[in-house]
Amino acid sequence: VVMSSRIPQSVWSQVVSGRSDGSSGINAEYGPAAAASPPRSTIQKNASITVVLVTTVYIVLNMPSFLNYVYYVNLRVQNVDMIDRYSSSFLWCYSWNITYVLCVTLNSCVNPVVYLARNKHYRNEAKKTGKRIRISLNGLYSG
C-alpha cells in the first residue's frame, strides 16, 4: 500500500489497520460527522450490495454481445455461410457494432445512476456540482 504524503502516519496506520471500535479513524479526526458515521459492517454491506448490482448490470447488458460472439464462433466452426444465417444482410454486417456499442454505452450510462442511487456522498456531490453549474450558467446568461 502506498502511503499518501498528505495523511499523517498515525492516521494512515489507523486507516489501513482499522480501529477497535470499527471506525477507520478518518472521520474521528478530520470531521464533525464522526458521531454520525455508520458502523463498518453497514458500510461493508452497502458496498457489497453496490458491487453486486454493478456486476449484475454488467452481465445483463453485455449478454447480447457475448451471445452474438458465441453464435458467430459456432457458425465459423461449422463453416456456414454467415449471410444465410442472419435474417438480413444488415444484421450480418452490423450485428457486432449494434450489440457491442449499444451494450457498452448503455452499461457506461447506467453505472453512474447505480452509484448515485446507492451512495449518499455521490448524491451530495452531484447536487453541489449541479448547483455550481446552474450558478455559472445563470451568470453566463444574465450578462
Contact map, one row per residue, 1 for C-alpha under 8 A:
11100000000000000000000000000000000000000000000000000000000000000000000000000000000000000000000000000000000000000000000000000000000000000000000
11110000000000000000000000000000000000000000000000000000000000000000000000000000000000000000000000000000000000000000000000000000000000000000000
11111010000100000000000000000000000000000000000000000000000000000000000000000000000000000000000000000000000000000000000000000000000000000000000
01111110000000000000000000000000000000000000000000000000000000000000000000000000000000000000000000000000000000000000000000000000000000000000000
00111111000000000000000000000000000000000000000000000000000000000000000000000000000000000000000000000000000000000000000000000000000000000000000
00011111000000000000000000000000000000000000000000000000000000000000000000000000000000000000000000000000000000000000000000000000000000000000000
00111111101100000000000000000000000000000000000000000000000000000000000000000000000000000000000000000000000000000000000000000000000000000000000
00001111111100000000000000000000000000000000000000000000000000000000000000000000000000000000000000000000000000000000000000000000000000000000000
00000011111110000000000000000000000000000000000000000000000000000000000000000000000000000000000000000000000000000000000000000000000000000000000
00000001111111000000000000000000000000000000000000000000000000000000000000000000000000000000000000000000000000000000000000000000000000000000000
00000011111111100000000011000000000000000000000000000000000000000000000000000000000000000000000000000000000000000000000000000000000000000000000
00100011111111110000000000000000000000000000000000000000000000000000000000000000000000000000000000000000000000000000000000000000000000000000000
00000000111111111100000000000000000000000000000000000000000000000000000000000000000000000000000000000000000000000000000000000000000000000000000
00000000011111111110000110000000000000000000000000000000000000000000000000000000000000000000000000000000000000000000000000000000000000000000000
00000000001111111110000111000000000000000000000000000000000000000000000000000000000000000000000000000000000000000000000000000000000000000000000
00000000000111111100000100000000000000000000000000000000000000000000000000000000000000000000000000000000000000000000000000000000000000000000000
00000000000011111110000000000000000000000000000000000000000000000000000000000000000000000000000000000000000000000000000000000000000000000000000
00000000000011111111011110000000000000000000000000000000000000000000000000000000000000000000000000000000000000000000000000000000000000000000000
00000000000001101111111110000000000000000000000000000000000000000000000000000000000000000000000000000000000000000000000000000000000000000000000
00000000000000000111111000000000000000000000000000000000000000000000000000000000000000000000000000000000000000000000000000000000000000000000000
00000000000000000011111000000000000000000000000000000000000000000000000000000000000000000000000000000000000000000000000000000000000000000000000
00000000000000000111111100000000000000110000000000000000000000000000000000000000000000000000000000000000000000000000000000000000000000000000000
00000000000000000111111111110000000000110000000000000000000000000000000000000000000000000000000000000000000000000000000000000000000000000000000
00000000000001110110011111100000000000000000000000000000000000000000000000000000000000000000000000000000000000000000000000000000000000000000000
00000000001001100110001111111000000000000000000000000000000000000000000000000000000000000000000000000000000000000000000000000000000000000000000
00000000001000100000001111111110000000000000000000000000000000000000000000000000000000000000000000000000000000000000000000000000000000000000000
00000000000000000000001111111111110010000000000000000000000000000000000000000000000000000000000000000000000000000000000000000000000000000000000
00000000000000000000001011111111111000000000000000000000000000000000000000000000000000000000000000000000000000000000000000000000000000000000000
00000000000000000000000011111110010000000000000000000000000000000000000000000000000000000000000000000000000000000000000000000000000000000000000
00000000000000000000000001111111000000000000000000000000000000000000000000000000000000000000000000000000000000000000000000000000000000000000000
00000000000000000000000001111111110000000000000000000000000000000000000000000000000000000000000000000000000000000000000000000000000000000000000
00000000000000000000000000110111111000000000000000000000000000000000000000000000000000000000000000000000000000000000000000000000000000000000000
00000000000000000000000000110011111110000000000000000000000000000000000000000000000000000000000000000000000000000000000000000000000000000000000
00000000000000000000000000111011111110000000000000000000000000000000000000000000000000000000000000000000000000000000000000000000000000000000000
00000000000000000000000000010001111110000000000000000000000000000000000000000000000000000000000000000000000000000000000000000000000000000000000
00000000000000000000000000000000111111000000000000000000000000000000000000000000000000000000000000000000000000000000000000000000000000000000000
00000000000000000000000000100000111111100000000000000000000000000000000000000000000000000000000000000000000000000000000000000000000000000000000
00000000000000000000000000000000000111110110000000000000000000000000000000000000000000000000000000000000000000000000000000000000000000000000000
00000000000000000000011000000000000011111110000000000000000000000000000000000000000000000000000000000000000000000000000000000000000000000000000
00000000000000000000011000000000000001111111000000000000000000000000000000000000000000000000000000000000000000000000000000000000000000000000000
00000000000000000000000000000000000000111111100000000000000000000000000000000000000000000000000000000000000000000000000000000000000000000000000
00000000000000000000000000000000000001111111110000000000000000000000000000000000000000000000000000000000000000000000000000000000000000000000000
00000000000000000000000000000000000001111111111000000000000000000000000000000000000000000000000000000000000000000000000000000000000000000000000
00000000000000000000000000000000000000011111111100000000000000000000000000000000000000000000000000000000000000000000000000000000000000000000000
00000000000000000000000000000000000000001111111110000000000000000000000000000000000000000000000000000000000000000000000000000000000000000000000
00000000000000000000000000000000000000000111111111000000000000000000000000000000000000000000000000000000000000000000010000000000000000000000000
00000000000000000000000000000000000000000011111111100000000000000000000000000000000000000000000000000000000000000000000000000000000000000000000
00000000000000000000000000000000000000000001111111110000000000000000000000000000000000000000000000000000000000000000000000000000000000000000000
00000000000000000000000000000000000000000000111111111000000000000000000000000000000000000000000000000000000000000000000000000000000000000000000
00000000000000000000000000000000000000000000011111111100000000000000000000000000000000000000000000000000000000000110010000000000000000000000000
00000000000000000000000000000000000000000000001111111110000000000000000000000000000000000000000000000000000000000000000000000000000000000000000
00000000000000000000000000000000000000000000000111111111000000000000000000000000000000000000000000000000000000000000000000000000000000000000000
00000000000000000000000000000000000000000000000011111111100000000000000000000000000000000000000000000000000000000100000000000000000000000000000
00000000000000000000000000000000000000000000000001111111110000000000000000000000000000000000000000000000000000100100000000000000000000000000000
00000000000000000000000000000000000000000000000000111111111000000000000000000000000000000000000000000000000000000000000000000000000000000000000
00000000000000000000000000000000000000000000000000011111111100000000000000000000000000000000000000000000000000000000000000000000000000000000000
00000000000000000000000000000000000000000000000000001111111110000000000000000000000000000000000000000000001001100000000000000000000000000000000
00000000000000000000000000000000000000000000000000000111111111000000000000000000000000000000000000000000001000000000000000000000000000000000000
00000000000000000000000000000000000000000000000000000011111111100000000000000000000000000000000000000000000000000000000000000000000000000000000
00000000000000000000000000000000000000000000000000000001111111100000000000000000000000000000000000000000000000000000000000000000000000000000000
00000000000000000000000000000000000000000000000000000000111111110000000000000000000000000000000000000011011000000000000000000000000000000000000
00000000000000000000000000000000000000000000000000000000011111111100000000000000000000000000000000010011001000000000000000000000000000000000000
00000000000000000000000000000000000000000000000000000000001111111110000000000000000000000000000000000000000000000000000000000000000000000000000
00000000000000000000000000000000000000000000000000000000000011111111000000000000000000000000000000100010000000000000000000000000000000000000000
00000000000000000000000000000000000000000000000000000000000001111111100000000000000000000000000100110010000000000000000000000000000000000000000
00000000000000000000000000000000000000000000000000000000000001111111110000000000000000000000000000000000000000000000000000000000000000000000000
00000000000000000000000000000000000000000000000000000000000000111111111000000000000000000000000000000000000000000000000000000000000000000000000
00000000000000000000000000000000000000000000000000000000000000011111111100000000000000000000001100100000000000000000000000000000000000000000000
00000000000000000000000000000000000000000000000000000000000000001111111110000000000000000000000000000000000000000000000000000000000000000000000
00000000000000000000000000000000000000000000000000000000000000000111111111000000000000000000000000000000000000000000000000000000000000000000000
00000000000000000000000000000000000000000000000000000000000000000011111111100000000000000000000000000000000000000000000000000000000000000000000
00000000000000000000000000000000000000000000000000000000000000000001111111110000000000000000000000000000000000000000000000000000000000000000000
00000000000000000000000000000000000000000000000000000000000000000000111111111000000000000000000000000000000000000000000000000000000000000000000
00000000000000000000000000000000000000000000000000000000000000000000011111111100000000000000000000000000000000000000000000000000000000000000000
00000000000000000000000000000000000000000000000000000000000000000000001111111111110000000000000000000000000000000000000000000000000000000000000
00000000000000000000000000000000000000000000000000000000000000000000000111111111000000000000000000000000000000000000000000000000000000000000000
00000000000000000000000000000000000000000000000000000000000000000000000011111111000000000000000000000000000000000000000000000000000000000000000
00000000000000000000000000000000000000000000000000000000000000000000000001111111000000000000000000000000000000000000000000000000000000000000000
00000000000000000000000000000000000000000000000000000000000000000000000000111111100000000000000000000000000000000000000000000000000000000000000
00000000000000000000000000000000000000000000000000000000000000000000000000111111110010000000000000000000000000000000000000000000000000000000000
00000000000000000000000000000000000000000000000000000000000000000000000000100011111110000000000000000000000000000000000000000000000000000000000
00000000000000000000000000000000000000000000000000000000000000000000000000100001111111000001000000000000000000000000000000000000000000000000000
00000000000000000000000000000000000000000000000000000000000000000000000000000000111111111001000000000000000000000000000000000000000000000000000
00000000000000000000000000000000000000000000000000000000000000000000000000000000111111100000000000000000000000000000000000000000000000000000000
00000000000000000000000000000000000000000000000000000000000000000000000000000001111111100000000000000000000000000000000000000000000000000000000
00000000000000000000000000000000000000000000000000000000000000000000000000000000011111111011000000000000000000000000000000000000000000000000000
00000000000000000000000000000000000000000000000000000000000000000000000000000000001111111011000000000000000000000000000000000000000000000000000
00000000000000000000000000000000000000000000000000000000000000000000000000000000001001111111000000000000000000000000000000000000000000000000000
00000000000000000000000000000000000000000000000000000000000000000000000000000000001001111111100000000000000000000000000000000000000000000000000
00000000000000000000000000000000000000000000000000000000000000000000000000000000000000011111111000000000000000000000000000000000000000000000000
00000000000000000000000000000000000000000000000000000000000000000000000000000000000001111111111000000000000000000000000000000000000000000000000
00000000000000000000000000000000000000000000000000000000000000000000000000000000011001111111111000000000000000000000000000000000000000000000000
00000000000000000000000000000000000000000000000000000000000000000000000000000000000000001111111100000000000000000000000000000000000000000000000
00000000000000000000000000000000000000000000000000000000000000000000000000000000000000000111111111000000000000000000000000000000000000000000000
00000000000000000000000000000000000000000000000000000000000000000001000000000000000000000111111111100000000000000000000000000000000000000000000
00000000000000000000000000000000000000000000000000000000000000001001000000000000000000000000111111110000000000000000000000000000000000000000000
00000000000000000000000000000000000000000000000000000000000000000000000000000000000000000000011111111100000000000000000000000000000000000000000
00000000000000000000000000000000000000000000000000000000000000000000000000000000000000000000011111111100000000000000000000000000000000000000000
00000000000000000000000000000000000000000000000000000000000000011001000000000000000000000000001111111110000000000000000000000000000000000000000
00000000000000000000000000000000000000000000000000000000000001001000000000000000000000000000000111111111000000000000000000000000000000000000000
00000000000000000000000000000000000000000000000000000000000000000000000000000000000000000000000011111111100000000000000000000000000000000000000
00000000000000000000000000000000000000000000000000000000000000000000000000000000000000000000000011111111110000000000000000000000000000000000000
00000000000000000000000000000000000000000000000000000000000011011000000000000000000000000000000000111111111000000000000000000000000000000000000
00000000000000000000000000000000000000000000000000000000000011000000000000000000000000000000000000011111111100000000000000000000000000000000000
00000000000000000000000000000000000000000000000000000000000000000000000000000000000000000000000000001111111110000000000000000000000000000000000
00000000000000000000000000000000000000000000000000000000000010000000000000000000000000000000000000000111111111000000000000000000000000000000000
00000000000000000000000000000000000000000000000000000000110011000000000000000000000000000000000000000011111111100000000000000000000000000000000
00000000000000000000000000000000000000000000000000000000000000000000000000000000000000000000000000000001111111110000000000000000000000000000000
00000000000000000000000000000000000000000000000000000000000000000000000000000000000000000000000000000000111111111000000000000000000000000000000
00000000000000000000000000000000000000000000000000000000100000000000000000000000000000000000000000000000011111111100000000000000000000000000000
00000000000000000000000000000000000000000000000000000100100000000000000000000000000000000000000000000000001111111110000000000000000000000000000
00000000000000000000000000000000000000000000000000000000000000000000000000000000000000000000000000000000000111111111000000000000000000000000000
00000000000000000000000000000000000000000000000000000000000000000000000000000000000000000000000000000000000011111111100000000000000000000000000
00000000000000000000000000000000000000000000000001001100000000000000000000000000000000000000000000000000000001111111110000000000000000000000000
00000000000000000000000000000000000000000000000001000000000000000000000000000000000000000000000000000000000000111111111001000000000000000000000
00000000000000000000000000000000000000000000000000000000000000000000000000000000000000000000000000000000000000011111111101100000000000000000000
00000000000000000000000000000000000000000000000000000000000000000000000000000000000000000000000000000000000000001111111100100000000000000000000
00000000000000000000000000000000000000000000010001000000000000000000000000000000000000000000000000000000000000000111111100000000000000000000000
00000000000000000000000000000000000000000000000000000000000000000000000000000000000000000000000000000000000000000011111111100000000000000000000
00000000000000000000000000000000000000000000000000000000000000000000000000000000000000000000000000000000000000000001111111110000000000000000000
00000000000000000000000000000000000000000000000000000000000000000000000000000000000000000000000000000000000000000000001111111000000000000000000
00000000000000000000000000000000000000000000000000000000000000000000000000000000000000000000000000000000000000000011001111111100000000000000000
00000000000000000000000000000000000000000000000000000000000000000000000000000000000000000000000000000000000000000001101111111110000000000000000
00000000000000000000000000000000000000000000000000000000000000000000000000000000000000000000000000000000000000000000000111111111000000000000000
00000000000000000000000000000000000000000000000000000000000000000000000000000000000000000000000000000000000000000000000011111111100000000000000
00000000000000000000000000000000000000000000000000000000000000000000000000000000000000000000000000000000000000000000000001111111110000000000000
00000000000000000000000000000000000000000000000000000000000000000000000000000000000000000000000000000000000000000000000000111111111000000000000
00000000000000000000000000000000000000000000000000000000000000000000000000000000000000000000000000000000000000000000000000011111111100000000000
00000000000000000000000000000000000000000000000000000000000000000000000000000000000000000000000000000000000000000000000000001111111110000000000
00000000000000000000000000000000000000000000000000000000000000000000000000000000000000000000000000000000000000000000000000000111111111000000000
00000000000000000000000000000000000000000000000000000000000000000000000000000000000000000000000000000000000000000000000000000011111111100000000
00000000000000000000000000000000000000000000000000000000000000000000000000000000000000000000000000000000000000000000000000000001111111110000000
00000000000000000000000000000000000000000000000000000000000000000000000000000000000000000000000000000000000000000000000000000000111111111000000
00000000000000000000000000000000000000000000000000000000000000000000000000000000000000000000000000000000000000000000000000000000011111111100000
00000000000000000000000000000000000000000000000000000000000000000000000000000000000000000000000000000000000000000000000000000000001111111110000
00000000000000000000000000000000000000000000000000000000000000000000000000000000000000000000000000000000000000000000000000000000000111111111000
00000000000000000000000000000000000000000000000000000000000000000000000000000000000000000000000000000000000000000000000000000000000011111111100
00000000000000000000000000000000000000000000000000000000000000000000000000000000000000000000000000000000000000000000000000000000000001111111110
00000000000000000000000000000000000000000000000000000000000000000000000000000000000000000000000000000000000000000000000000000000000000111111111
00000000000000000000000000000000000000000000000000000000000000000000000000000000000000000000000000000000000000000000000000000000000000011111111
00000000000000000000000000000000000000000000000000000000000000000000000000000000000000000000000000000000000000000000000000000000000000001111111
00000000000000000000000000000000000000000000000000000000000000000000000000000000000000000000000000000000000000000000000000000000000000000111111
00000000000000000000000000000000000000000000000000000000000000000000000000000000000000000000000000000000000000000000000000000000000000000011111
